[in-house]
Amino acid sequence: MEDDIKAKQEEIERTIENASQAYLQKNEVEEELRTLNHQADALKDKFYERLEEVNHKIDEEKEFQSFVLSKEKERRTLDQLEIGNFLIK
């Protein structure tokens, strides 16, 4: 009988110890998860910041290309007018 009681007591002690270890591990994992979430948020913020910069540069490049094309069109028009004026003279 005493052996049964002692075995049950040891089993209860192991269960309590396992529960304590599980609780500590849960806390460690929760802290690690919080850290990872903060890192992910920081990376996401940096990504969107960089994306905004790239989109701005793309917009600037499109505007510049449009400007260059309009100037090329003006040049062609002027060239045609000069050729026309030359032929008329």
Buried (B, 14 or more C-beta within 10 A) or exposed (E): EEEEEEEEEEEEEEEEEEEEEEEEEEEEEEEEEEEEEEEEEEEEEEEEEEEEEEEEEEEEEEEEEEEEEEEEEEEEEEEEEEEEEEEEE
